Amino acid sequence: MQVCETNASLGKKRRFFLSANSPYGFISRFEELYSAKDGWKAYILTGGPGTGKSVLLKKVAETFEAEGKVVEYIESCFDSSTIDAISLPDYKICIIDSSKSFLKLEYPGVTETIINLGDLWDEKKLTDNLDKMIIFSSRIASSSERASRFLSAAAGIIADTCRLALEYTDVNRLETYAQHVAKREFPRKERQGVETKRFLTAITPEGITDLFGTVSTLCDRVYIIEDEYYLGKLFLNKIRSAALSEGYDVITCLCPMFPDGKPEHLLIPSLKLAFVTSSPYHRFSGPAFRHIHMRRFLNLDAIKIKKPRLSFNRKAARELINESVVLLADAHSSYEMIKSFYTSAMDFEAVDKLTLSLIDKINQLV
């Protein structure tokens, strides 16, 4: 299984995913990026792949980074050459590629402003490639659907491993230890914490990809949860609940295999503190404040009788995930063909002017 880590040349940037290739198909959590009631403004970019949306996002991000502003990058889990959105939390402004987000707009024209890059393409050039687009779109849908089936099978096997391990786990001891860590780390504050949800890992056409560089950017102290049997989520869920109840804002990072489940990683930026799962599928190699081995809560002698089944599960899940990556890569190659048709039809000088105009609009708002 290929594991892709954040390129060191990207520097100290905060990067997350807000979508996932999952056992349930492609899922999006972009509703987490902004809120009308909290005073956010969202610019929604429309247009096909290859129309310059990602270039626009990067130019806006670089402009405000050069001014010393915090910029959050939302990476694509399907196309590593692009980003899906950026957020300027100091300004409560975000810009989102609508084709990746499947957003239901809250208050169009008020909270959300739509920017249509489709106004800048040559429709005749696009129409000339319609037959090819239909073929490649069908291939994307077919490969993506098959990939989700393989991921669904892998998730079932991983869940089986977790169930087996739980039979030999002292859950009370695990939860008591989590409470002990929480008591030490979270002095009481007179407020309720706020939870933000993100993904730090993704299954992509290039393999299992992590954005662990974000951990180093936001946190000085990292608890590494060494987790072979997928028990870390029990520990992290206790830590999450305690942090929120004691008044700390948390970034809960979900697992793409179980996106509706318990946390895979937990970041608490105000304390510069992180709890990161290091598993057979994504190893965290950064500096550790402490290592917590989930094996300590297992009856290791008793679980030995399940070793053949656990070994089979590990190998089978790995093979299934590998096959899903191959299928996602196939889907991505077809996507690149469609992208090339749109790129050849675009007026990118007009896109550059639009980008500068958007930067001016944002500066007028703040």
ZALO-740315 format. One record per residue (C-alpha): residue in three letters; y negated, z negated, x. Coordinates in steps of 0.5 Angstrom, whole numbers, padded with zeros to 4 digits, always signed. Layout:
ZALO-740315
ALAYZX ...
***
This chain:
ZALO-740315
MET+0000+0000+0000 GLN-0007+0002+0003 VAL-0012-0003+0003 CYS-0019-0001+0003 GLU-0025-0006+0006 THR-0032-0006+0005 ASN-0035-0002+0011 ALA-0038-0006+0016 SER-0044-0001+0016 LEU-0046-0003+0009 GLY-0049-0009+0012 LYS-0050-0016+0008 LYS-0051-0013+0001 ARG-0048-0016-0005 ARG-0043-0011-0008 PHE-0039-0012-0014 PHE-0035-0008-0019 LEU-0036-0008-0027 SER-0030-0003-0029 ALA-0023-0003-0027 ASN-0017+0002-0027 SER-0012-0003-0031 PRO-0006-0004-0034 TYR-0010-0002-0041 GLY-0013+0004-0038 PHE-0020+0004-0035 ILE-0024-0002-0038 SER-0032-0003-0037 ARG-0035-0010-0037 PHE-0042-0007-0036 GLU-0045-0011-0042 GLU-0045-0017-0037 LEU-0051-0013-0033 TYR-0056-0015-0037 SER-0059-0018-0044 ALA-0064-0017-0049 LYS-0065-0024-0051 ASP-0066-0026-0043 GLY-0072-0021-0042 TRP-0068-0015-0039 LYS-0070-0008-0038 ALA-0064-0003-0037 TYR-0065+0005-0035 ILE-0059+0009-0038 LEU-0058+0015-0034 THR-0054+0021-0038 GLY-0051+0027-0035 GLY-0045+0030-0032 PRO-0041+0028-0025 GLY-0045+0031-0019 THR-0052+0031-0023 GLY-0055+0026-0018 LYS-0055+0020-0022 SER-0051+0016-0016 VAL-0057+0019-0011 LEU-0062+0017-0015 LEU-0059+0010-0016 LYS-0058+0009-0008 LYS-0066+0011-0007 VAL-0068+0006-0012 ALA-0064+0001-0009 GLU-0066+0003-0002 THR-0074+0003-0004 PHE-0073-0004-0007 GLU-0069-0007-0001 ALA-0074-0005+0004 GLU-0079-0009+0000 GLY-0075-0015+0001 LYS-0072-0015-0006 VAL-0065-0017-0008 VAL-0061-0011-0010 GLU-0054-0012-0013 TYR-0050-0006-0013 ILE-0044-0004-0018 GLU-0039+0000-0014 SER-0035+0006-0017 CYS-0027+0004-0018 PHE-0026+0011-0019 ASP-0030+0015-0014 SER-0032+0011-0007 SER-0038+0016-0006 THR-0042+0014-0012 ILE-0044+0007-0015 ASP-0044+0006-0022 ALA-0051+0002-0023 ILE-0056-0003-0019 SER-0059-0009-0021 LEU-0066-0012-0019 PRO-0065-0019-0022 ASP-0072-0021-0019 TYR-0075-0016-0024 LYS-0069-0017-0029 ILE-0069-0009-0029 CYS-0062-0005-0028 ILE-0060+0002-0028 ILE-0054+0004-0030 ASP-0050+0011-0030 SER-0048+0011-0038 SER-0042+0016-0036 LYS-0038+0010-0032 SER-0040+0004-0037 PHE-0038+0006-0044 LEU-0044+0001-0046 LYS-0046+0000-0053 LEU-0054+0000-0053 GLU-0057-0006-0056 TYR-0064-0004-0057 PRO-0065+0003-0055 GLY-0072+0005-0054 VAL-0074-0002-0053 THR-0069-0006-0048 GLU-0066+0001-0046 THR-0069+0007-0044 ILE-0065+0013-0043 ILE-0066+0018-0038 ASN-0063+0025-0039 LEU-0061+0029-0032 GLY-0058+0034-0037 ASP-0065+0036-0038 LEU-0065+0039-0031 TRP-0059+0043-0030 ASP-0057+0050-0032 GLU-0053+0051-0038 LYS-0051+0058-0036 LYS-0048+0056-0030 LEU-0044+0050-0033 THR-0042+0055-0039 ASP-0039+0060-0034 ASN-0034+0054-0032 LEU-0032+0052-0038 ASP-0025+0054-0038 LYS-0024+0051-0031 MET-0027+0044-0034 ILE-0022+0044-0040 ILE-0016+0045-0035 PHE-0019+0039-0030 SER-0021+0035-0036 SER-0014+0035-0038 ARG-0011+0033-0032 ILE-0015+0027-0031 ALA-0013+0025-0037 SER-0006+0026-0036 SER-0006+0023-0029 SER-0010+0017-0031 GLU-0006+0015-0037 ARG+0001+0015-0033 ALA-0003+0011-0028 SER-0004+0006-0033 ARG+0003+0006-0035 PHE+0005+0004-0028 LEU+0000-0001-0027 SER+0003-0004-0034 ALA+0010-0004-0031 ALA+0007-0008-0025 ALA+0003-0013-0029 GLY+0010-0015-0033 ILE+0013-0016-0026 ILE+0008-0020-0023 ALA+0008-0024-0029 ASP+0015-0025-0029 THR+0014-0028-0022 CYS+0009-0032-0024 ARG+0013-0035-0030 LEU+0019-0036-0025 ALA+0014-0040-0020 LEU+0011-0044-0026 GLU+0018-0047-0027 TYR+0018-0050-0020 THR+0011-0052-0020 ASP+0008-0059-0021 VAL+0002-0057-0025 ASN+0000-0064-0026 ARG-0001-0065-0018 LEU-0004-0058-0018 GLU-0009-0060-0023 THR-0011-0067-0020 TYR-0012-0063-0014 ALA-0017-0058-0017 GLN-0020-0064-0020 HIS-0021-0068-0013 VAL-0024-0062-0010 ALA-0029-0061-0016 LYS-0031-0068-0016 ARG-0033-0067-0008 GLU-0036-0061-0009 PHE-0040-0061-0016 PRO-0045-0067-0016 ARG-0047-0067-0023 LYS-0053-0063-0026 GLU-0057-0064-0032 ARG-0055-0057-0035 GLN-0050-0053-0037 GLY-0048-0048-0032 VAL-0048-0040-0034 GLU-0042-0036-0032 THR-0043-0028-0030 LYS-0037-0024-0030 ARG-0035-0019-0024 PHE-0029-0016-0020 LEU-0029-0016-0013 THR-0022-0012-0012 ALA-0020-0006-0015 ILE-0015-0001-0016 THR-0018+0006-0014 PRO-0015+0013-0012 GLU-0016+0010-0004 GLY-0011+0004-0005 ILE-0013-0003-0007 THR-0020-0004-0005 ASP-0024-0010-0004 LEU-0031-0012-0003 PHE-0030-0019+0000 GLY-0037-0017+0004 THR-0040-0020-0002 VAL-0037-0027+0000 SER-0040-0027+0007 THR-0047-0025+0004 LEU-0047-0030-0002 CYS-0043-0036+0001 ASP-0043-0040+0008 ARG-0037-0044+0006 VAL-0030-0041+0003 TYR-0024-0044+0001 ILE-0018-0039+0002 ILE-0013-0040-0004 GLU-0007-0037+0000 ASP-0003-0035-0006 GLU+0004-0032-0006 TYR+0006-0033-0013 TYR+0000-0032-0017 LEU-0001-0039-0018 GLY-0008-0039-0016 LYS-0011-0038-0022 LEU-0009-0044-0025 PHE-0013-0048-0020 LEU-0019-0043-0020 ASN-0019-0044-0028 LYS-0020-0052-0027 ILE-0025-0051-0021 ARG-0029-0046-0026 SER-0029-0050-0032 ALA-0031-0056-0027 ALA-0037-0052-0024 LEU-0040-0050-0031 SER-0039-0057-0034 GLU-0043-0060-0028 GLY-0049-0055-0029 TYR-0047-0050-0024 ASP-0048-0042-0025 VAL-0042-0039-0023 ILE-0039-0031-0022 THR-0032-0031-0024 CYS-0029-0025-0021 LEU-0023-0023-0025 CYS-0017-0019-0023 PRO-0016-0012-0025 MET-0009-0013-0027 PHE-0010-0018-0032 PRO-0018-0017-0033 ASP-0017-0022-0039 GLY-0014-0027-0036 LYS-0016-0033-0031 PRO-0021-0032-0025 GLU-0018-0029-0019 HIS-0024-0031-0014 LEU-0030-0035-0016 LEU-0037-0035-0013 ILE-0042-0041-0013 PRO-0048-0038-0010 SER-0053-0044-0011 LEU-0048-0048-0007 LYS-0046-0042-0002 LEU-0039-0044-0004 ALA-0033-0039-0006 PHE-0026-0040-0008 VAL-0023-0033-0006 THR-0015-0031-0007 SER-0012-0028-0001 SER-0005-0025-0004 PRO+0000-0020-0002 TYR-0004-0015-0005 HIS-0011-0017-0002 ARG-0012-0021+0004 PHE-0018-0025+0006 SER-0020-0025+0013 GLY-0026-0028+0013 PRO-0028-0035+0016 ALA-0025-0040+0012 PHE-0028-0047+0011 ARG-0021-0049+0008 HIS-0014-0046+0007 ILE-0011-0048+0000 HIS-0003-0046+0000 MET-0001-0046-0007 ARG+0006-0047-0004 ARG+0004-0054-0003 PHE+0005-0055-0011 LEU+0012-0052-0011 ASN+0019-0055-0010 LEU+0021-0050-0005 ASP+0028-0052-0004 ALA+0029-0051-0011 ILE+0026-0044-0012 LYS+0030-0041-0006 ILE+0036-0040-0011 LYS+0031-0035-0014 LYS+0029-0031-0008 PRO+0033-0025-0009 ARG+0029-0024-0016 LEU+0023-0026-0013 SER+0024-0021-0007 PHE+0026-0015-0012 ASN+0019-0017-0016 ARG+0015-0016-0010 LYS+0018-0010-0008 ALA+0018-0007-0015 ALA+0011-0009-0016 ARG+0008-0006-0010 GLU+0012+0001-0011 LEU+0009+0001-0018 ILE+0002+0000-0016 ASN+0003+0005-0010 GLU+0005+0010-0015 SER-0001+0009-0020 VAL-0006+0010-0014 VAL-0002+0017-0012 LEU-0004+0019-0020 LEU-0011+0016-0019 ALA-0012+0020-0013 ASP-0009+0026-0017 ALA-0014+0025-0023 HIS-0020+0024-0018 SER-0018+0031-0014 SER-0019+0034-0021 TYR-0026+0030-0022 GLU-0028+0033-0016 MET-0027+0040-0018 ILE-0031+0038-0025 LYS-0037+0035-0021 SER-0038+0041-0016 PHE-0039+0045-0022 TYR-0045+0040-0025 THR-0047+0040-0017 SER-0048+0047-0017 ALA-0052+0048-0023 MET-0057+0042-0022 ASP-0064+0042-0020 PHE-0064+0037-0015 GLU-0072+0038-0013 ALA-0073+0036-0020 VAL-0068+0030-0019 ASP-0072+0027-0013 LYS-0079+0028-0017 LEU-0075+0024-0023 THR-0073+0018-0018 LEU-0080+0017-0015 SER-0083+0017-0023 LEU-0078+0012-0024 ILE-0079+0008-0018 ASP-0087+0008-0020 LYS-0085+0006-0028 ILE-0081+0000-0025 ASN-0087-0002-0020 GLN-0092-0002-0026 LEU-0087-0007-0030 VAL-0087-0012-0025 
***
